[in-house]
Amino acid sequence: MEKVKIAIIGCGGIAFQKHLPALSKLTNKVELAAFCDTVQERAEKALKEFGDVNAQVYTDYKELLTDGSIDVVHVCTPNISHSMITVDALEAGKHVMCEKPMAINSEEAKKMLDTAKRTGKKLSIGYQNRFRNDSLTLHQACDAGDLGDIYFAKAHAIRRRGVPTWGVFMDKEKQGGGPLIDIGTHALDLALWMMNNYKPVLVVGSTFQKLKDKPEGNIFGPWNPEEYQVEDSAFGYIKMENGATIMLESSWALNMIRGKEAQVTLCGTEAGAEMFGEAWDNKGYITFNTTKYNQMMESETSAGSSVAYFEGQEVDAGFLEAKQWIDAILENKEPLVKPEEAYVVTRILEAIYQSSETGKAIELS
C-alpha cells in the first residue's frame, strides 16, 4: 500500500477543524479520495479545499462504502450515527477512525468493538488530547512509576460559559447528551489512560440543567433556551476494582472563575501531578508534587515544552493523532487509542447518566 485512500463521512465542524487539516499534511502517506455529507454543498466544499484530483462526493455513505479502493473511513457525524456508520464501514472492509465519543451508549459501542474484532479491521476513536505535549509527558511519568500507585484522580472538563451553539450539540436525540458526552469524555479518557486502569465497578452521577435560560456571556454567542435539550453540567464518582477513585466534573456553563478542560489531577503513593495552563494552545504544563528531605516539594514542566514523539517539529495534537493512526495502518500495529479503552469510557459516561436519572449507584461488572 503506497498511499492510504481515505474517505471522510460528515463534513462539518470537526472535519474542517481537525481531521482534514491534519490529513492534508500527510500527502506522502494519504490520499483524500472521497467526501460524504447529507448536505452536498458541505461535501463539495471539503473536496474543493482538501480533495485529491480524482476525489468523489457522496450524500449517501452506503454508496461510498461500495468503493473498493477506499482503505480508511473517518466518521465525523453526530454521535447518534457513530455506531451505525462505523459498523457498516468495518463490514465493508475499511479501517475506521471514529470521532469521540465512541457511541451514544455502551450497547452501540459494543457493536463497534465486536465488529472490529470479527472483521480484523482497525478501529480507533478521536481522543487527540492524548497527543498534547503535557499529556505525553505526564503519561511517561506514570509509566515510569514516578507517581507510584495512583489511587485518586480528578478528571476536569469545566467551562464558565462555553456552550457550543452550532450544529446539533444541544440536540439530545442526535448527541446523546451535553458536556458529559462532549468534553467530559476527553477528561475521563485521559484519567483512565494515565492510571492504566480500565476496570470500573461502581458509578454515581448527577446531571443538572440549571443555566439553560441564562445565555448571556457565552463565548460562542447566545443560545436559544427553547433548543437547549441537554444537561449543562454533569458530575461523576467512579470506583475502580482495585479501590482507586476518579471524580469527573464536566460543564459547558458553570458559575466559577476559571475553566479547566481536558486535564487531570493525579494522586499516587510516591507523588502527585496536576495539569494547568491552556491545553488547547499547547501551553499546558504539569506541576508535580512530592516530599523529599523532610520537605514538601513541587516542580513544573515548561509550558509549551516539546516531547520527542515523532520526527520533525510538528506538535499539533490533531496532526500527531492522524499520523500515529495512519502509521498504525501502514505498519500494521495497534493505534494508540484502542477501541477497548474507548468502550470503557462509554460505559462510565452511560452509567453517570443512568445514576442521575434513577438516583441510584450503578454497578458495572
C-alpha positions as CSV (number, residue, x, y, z in Angstrom):
1,M,0.0,0.0,0.0
2,E,1.8,3.1,-1.2
3,K,-0.8,5.6,0.0
4,V,-3.8,5.1,2.2
5,K,-7.1,6.2,0.5
6,I,-9.3,8.0,3.0
7,A,-13.0,8.9,2.9
8,I,-14.5,11.5,5.2
9,I,-18.1,10.9,6.3
10,G,-19.5,14.0,7.8
11,C,-18.1,17.3,6.5
12,G,-19.0,19.6,9.4
13,G,-17.0,21.4,12.1
14,I,-14.8,18.7,13.5
15,A,-13.8,17.5,10.0
16,F,-12.7,21.0,9.0
17,Q,-11.2,21.9,12.3
18,K,-9.2,18.7,13.0
19,H,-9.3,15.8,10.5
20,L,-8.9,17.5,7.2
21,P,-6.1,19.9,8.1
22,A,-4.2,17.1,9.8
23,L,-4.6,14.6,7.0
24,S,-3.7,17.3,4.4
25,K,-0.2,17.4,6.0
26,L,0.3,13.7,5.3
27,T,0.3,13.9,1.5
28,N,3.2,11.4,1.3
29,K,1.1,8.8,3.0
30,V,-2.6,9.5,2.3
31,E,-5.0,10.4,-0.4
32,L,-8.2,12.2,0.5
33,A,-10.3,10.3,-2.0
34,A,-14.0,10.8,-1.0
35,F,-16.2,13.1,0.9
36,C,-19.7,12.4,2.1
37,D,-22.3,14.6,3.8
38,T,-26.1,14.7,3.8
39,V,-25.7,18.3,2.7
40,Q,-24.0,18.0,-0.7
41,E,-22.6,21.6,-0.5
42,R,-20.6,20.7,2.6
43,A,-19.0,17.7,0.9
44,E,-18.2,19.7,-2.2
45,K,-16.6,22.4,0.0
46,A,-14.4,19.8,1.6
47,L,-13.4,18.3,-1.8
48,K,-12.6,21.8,-3.2
49,E,-10.3,22.7,-0.2
50,F,-8.7,19.3,0.6
51,G,-9.6,16.7,-2.1
52,D,-7.2,15.0,-4.4
53,V,-7.6,15.3,-8.2
54,N,-10.0,12.3,-8.6
55,A,-11.8,12.6,-5.3
56,Q,-15.6,11.9,-5.3
57,V,-18.5,13.5,-3.5
58,Y,-21.4,11.4,-1.9
59,T,-24.6,12.2,0.0
60,D,-25.2,8.5,0.9
61,Y,-22.4,6.9,2.9
62,K,-23.6,3.4,2.0
63,E,-22.9,4.2,-1.7
64,L,-19.4,5.4,-0.7
65,L,-18.7,2.2,1.1
66,T,-19.1,0.2,-2.1
67,D,-16.0,1.8,-3.5
68,G,-13.4,-1.0,-3.0
69,S,-10.5,1.4,-3.4
70,I,-11.2,3.2,-0.1
71,D,-9.0,1.9,2.7
72,V,-10.0,4.1,5.6
73,V,-13.1,5.9,6.7
74,H,-13.2,8.8,9.2
75,V,-16.6,9.1,10.9
76,C,-17.2,12.8,11.7
77,T,-21.0,12.7,12.1
78,P,-23.3,13.5,15.0
79,N,-23.0,11.0,17.9
80,I,-26.2,9.1,17.1
81,S,-24.8,7.7,13.9
82,H,-21.3,6.8,15.0
83,S,-22.0,3.2,15.7
84,M,-24.2,2.5,12.6
85,I,-21.7,4.1,10.1
86,T,-18.7,2.5,11.8
87,V,-20.1,-1.0,11.8
88,D,-21.1,-0.7,8.2
89,A,-17.7,0.6,7.2
90,L,-15.9,-2.2,9.1
91,E,-18.2,-4.7,7.4
92,A,-17.2,-3.2,4.1
93,G,-13.6,-3.9,4.8
94,K,-12.5,-0.4,5.8
95,H,-10.4,0.7,8.8
96,V,-12.2,3.3,10.9
97,M,-11.3,6.4,12.8
98,C,-14.4,7.5,14.6
99,E,-14.7,10.9,16.3
100,K,-15.4,10.9,20.0
101,P,-17.5,9.8,21.8
102,M,-17.3,6.2,20.6
103,A,-21.1,6.0,20.6
104,I,-24.2,7.3,22.5
105,N,-24.3,4.2,24.7
106,S,-22.4,1.0,25.6
107,E,-24.7,-1.2,23.5
108,E,-23.8,0.7,20.4
109,A,-20.2,0.9,21.3
110,K,-20.1,-2.9,21.9
111,K,-21.3,-3.4,18.3
112,M,-18.4,-1.4,17.0
113,L,-15.9,-3.3,19.2
114,D,-17.2,-6.7,18.3
115,T,-17.3,-5.9,14.6
116,A,-13.7,-4.7,14.6
117,K,-12.6,-7.9,16.2
118,R,-14.6,-10.1,13.9
119,T,-13.5,-8.3,10.7
120,G,-9.9,-7.8,11.7
121,K,-10.1,-4.1,10.7
122,K,-8.5,-1.4,12.8
123,L,-10.7,0.9,14.8
124,S,-9.7,4.0,16.8
125,I,-11.5,6.8,18.5
126,G,-10.6,10.5,18.2
127,Y,-9.1,11.3,21.6
128,Q,-6.5,13.7,20.3
129,N,-5.8,15.2,23.8
130,R,-3.5,12.2,24.5
131,F,-1.1,13.6,21.9
132,R,-0.6,17.0,23.6
133,N,2.9,17.6,25.0
134,D,1.7,17.8,28.6
135,S,-0.3,14.6,28.2
136,L,2.6,12.7,26.8
137,T,4.9,13.9,29.5
138,L,2.6,13.0,32.3
139,H,1.9,9.6,30.8
140,Q,5.6,9.0,30.6
141,A,5.9,9.8,34.3
142,C,3.1,7.5,35.1
143,D,4.6,4.7,33.1
144,A,7.9,5.1,34.8
145,G,6.3,4.8,38.2
146,D,7.2,8.3,39.3
147,L,3.7,8.7,41.0
148,G,3.6,5.2,42.4
149,D,0.2,3.6,42.8
150,I,-2.3,6.2,41.6
151,Y,-5.4,5.8,43.8
152,F,-7.2,9.1,43.3
153,A,-7.8,11.2,40.3
154,K,-9.9,14.2,39.1
155,A,-10.9,14.5,35.5
156,H,-11.6,18.1,34.6
157,A,-13.8,19.4,31.8
158,I,-15.2,22.7,33.1
159,R,-16.2,25.9,31.2
160,R,-17.6,29.0,32.7
161,R,-19.7,29.8,29.6
162,G,-18.7,27.8,26.6
163,V,-21.9,26.3,25.2
164,P,-21.4,25.2,21.6
165,T,-24.2,27.0,19.7
166,W,-23.6,25.4,16.2
167,G,-24.6,22.1,14.8
168,V,-26.6,19.7,16.9
169,F,-24.7,19.9,20.3
170,M,-27.9,20.9,22.2
171,D,-30.0,18.1,20.5
172,K,-30.3,15.3,23.0
173,E,-31.5,12.7,20.4
174,K,-28.7,13.3,18.0
175,Q,-25.9,13.8,20.6
176,G,-27.0,11.6,23.5
177,G,-26.2,14.3,26.0
178,G,-24.4,17.5,26.6
179,P,-21.0,18.4,28.2
180,L,-20.5,15.0,29.8
181,I,-20.5,13.1,26.4
182,D,-18.9,16.0,24.6
183,I,-15.9,17.2,26.7
184,G,-16.2,15.1,29.8
185,T,-15.3,12.1,27.6
186,H,-11.9,13.6,26.9
187,A,-11.1,14.2,30.5
188,L,-12.2,10.7,31.6
189,D,-10.1,9.2,28.7
190,L,-7.0,11.0,30.0
191,A,-7.5,9.9,33.6
192,L,-8.0,6.2,32.7
193,W,-5.1,6.3,30.3
194,M,-2.7,7.8,32.8
195,M,-3.8,5.4,35.5
196,N,-3.8,2.4,33.1
197,N,-6.9,1.3,34.9
198,Y,-9.9,0.2,32.9
199,K,-11.9,-1.8,35.5
200,P,-14.7,0.3,36.9
201,V,-17.1,-1.4,39.3
202,L,-19.3,1.4,40.7
203,V,-20.6,4.8,39.3
204,V,-22.6,7.5,41.0
205,G,-23.6,10.5,38.9
206,S,-25.6,13.8,38.9
207,T,-26.6,15.9,36.0
208,F,-28.0,19.4,36.0
209,Q,-29.9,21.7,33.7
210,K,-29.8,24.9,35.7
211,L,-28.5,27.6,33.4
212,K,-30.3,26.9,30.1
213,D,-32.2,30.2,30.5
214,K,-29.0,32.2,31.1
215,P,-27.2,32.5,27.7
216,E,-25.6,35.9,28.4
217,G,-21.8,35.9,28.3
218,N,-21.4,32.7,26.3
219,I,-18.1,32.8,24.3
220,F,-19.8,31.2,21.3
221,G,-22.7,33.7,21.4
222,P,-26.2,33.3,22.9
223,W,-28.1,30.1,22.5
224,N,-31.8,29.7,22.2
225,P,-33.1,28.3,25.5
226,E,-36.0,26.6,23.7
227,E,-33.5,24.5,21.8
228,Y,-31.4,23.5,24.8
229,Q,-32.3,19.9,25.5
230,V,-29.2,18.5,27.2
231,E,-27.6,19.0,30.6
232,D,-25.4,22.0,31.3
233,S,-23.3,20.2,34.0
234,A,-22.6,16.6,35.0
235,F,-20.5,15.1,37.8
236,G,-19.5,11.5,38.5
237,Y,-17.9,9.4,41.2
238,I,-16.2,6.3,39.8
239,K,-14.8,3.5,41.9
240,M,-12.4,1.0,40.3
241,E,-11.9,-2.7,41.0
242,N,-8.7,-2.0,42.9
243,G,-10.3,0.7,45.1
244,A,-9.0,3.6,43.1
245,T,-11.4,6.5,42.8
246,I,-12.0,9.1,40.0
247,M,-14.1,12.2,40.3
248,L,-15.3,13.6,36.9
249,E,-16.5,17.1,36.5
250,S,-17.9,18.4,33.2
251,S,-19.8,21.5,32.3
252,W,-20.4,23.9,29.4
253,A,-21.8,26.6,31.8
254,L,-20.9,26.8,35.5
255,N,-20.6,29.8,37.8
256,M,-17.0,29.5,38.6
257,I,-13.9,31.7,37.8
258,R,-11.5,29.5,35.9
259,G,-12.2,26.8,33.4
260,K,-10.2,23.6,33.3
261,E,-10.7,21.4,30.3
262,A,-9.3,18.0,29.2
263,Q,-6.9,18.0,32.1
264,V,-6.4,15.7,35.1
265,T,-5.2,15.7,38.7
266,L,-3.5,12.5,39.9
267,C,-2.5,11.4,43.4
268,G,-0.2,8.5,43.9
269,T,1.7,6.9,46.7
270,E,5.0,8.4,45.6
271,A,3.9,11.8,44.2
272,G,1.1,13.7,42.7
273,A,0.6,15.7,39.5
274,E,-1.8,18.3,38.2
275,M,-2.3,19.7,34.7
276,F,-2.6,23.5,34.3
277,G,-2.4,26.2,31.6
278,E,-4.0,26.4,28.2
279,A,-4.1,22.9,26.9
280,W,-5.7,23.8,23.6
281,D,-2.9,26.1,22.6
282,N,-0.2,23.6,23.5
283,K,0.7,25.8,26.5
284,G,-0.3,23.3,29.1
285,Y,2.1,22.4,31.9
286,I,2.3,20.0,34.8
287,T,3.0,20.6,38.4
288,F,4.5,17.5,40.2
289,N,4.4,17.4,44.0
290,T,6.2,15.1,46.4
291,T,8.1,15.0,49.7
292,K,11.9,15.0,49.9
293,Y,14.4,15.7,52.6
294,N,11.6,16.0,55.1
295,Q,10.1,18.8,53.0
296,M,7.1,19.2,50.6
297,M,8.4,19.9,47.1
298,E,6.9,21.0,43.8
299,S,8.4,21.1,40.3
300,E,6.9,22.3,37.0
301,T,7.4,21.5,33.3
302,S,7.7,24.4,31.0
303,A,4.6,25.5,29.2
304,G,4.8,24.5,25.5
305,S,7.8,22.3,26.0
306,S,8.3,19.6,23.4
307,V,8.3,15.9,23.6
308,A,10.3,13.7,21.2
309,Y,7.2,11.7,20.0
310,F,7.6,11.9,16.2
311,E,10.3,13.1,14.0
312,G,10.3,16.7,13.0
313,Q,8.9,19.8,14.7
314,E,5.2,19.3,14.3
315,V,3.5,19.5,17.7
316,D,-0.2,19.9,16.9
317,A,-2.2,17.2,18.7
318,G,-4.6,16.7,15.8
319,F,-1.7,16.1,13.4
320,L,0.1,13.7,15.8
321,E,-3.2,11.7,16.2
322,A,-3.6,11.5,12.4
323,K,0.0,10.5,11.8
324,Q,0.0,7.8,14.5
325,W,-3.2,6.4,13.2
326,I,-2.0,6.2,9.6
327,D,1.3,4.8,10.6
328,A,-0.6,2.1,12.6
329,I,-2.4,1.1,9.3
330,L,0.8,1.2,7.2
331,E,2.9,-0.7,9.7
332,N,0.1,-3.0,10.9
333,K,0.3,-2.1,14.6
334,E,-2.1,-1.1,17.3
335,P,-3.3,2.5,17.3
336,L,-2.6,4.5,20.5
337,V,-6.3,4.8,21.3
338,K,-7.7,1.3,21.5
339,P,-11.4,0.6,21.0
340,E,-11.5,-1.4,24.2
341,E,-10.4,1.6,26.1
342,A,-12.9,3.9,24.5
343,Y,-15.6,1.3,25.2
344,V,-14.9,1.6,29.0
345,V,-15.2,5.4,28.7
346,T,-18.6,5.0,27.1
347,R,-19.8,2.6,29.8
348,I,-18.9,5.0,32.5
349,L,-20.5,8.0,30.9
350,E,-23.7,6.0,30.3
351,A,-23.6,4.9,34.0
352,I,-23.4,8.6,35.1
353,Y,-26.5,9.4,33.1
354,Q,-28.3,6.3,34.4
355,S,-27.3,7.1,38.0
356,S,-28.6,10.7,37.7
357,E,-31.9,9.5,36.2
358,T,-32.5,6.8,38.8
359,G,-30.9,8.3,41.8
360,K,-29.0,5.1,42.5
361,A,-25.4,3.9,42.2
362,I,-24.8,1.8,39.0
363,E,-22.7,-1.3,39.4
364,L,-20.5,-2.4,36.5
365,S,-19.3,-5.9,36.1
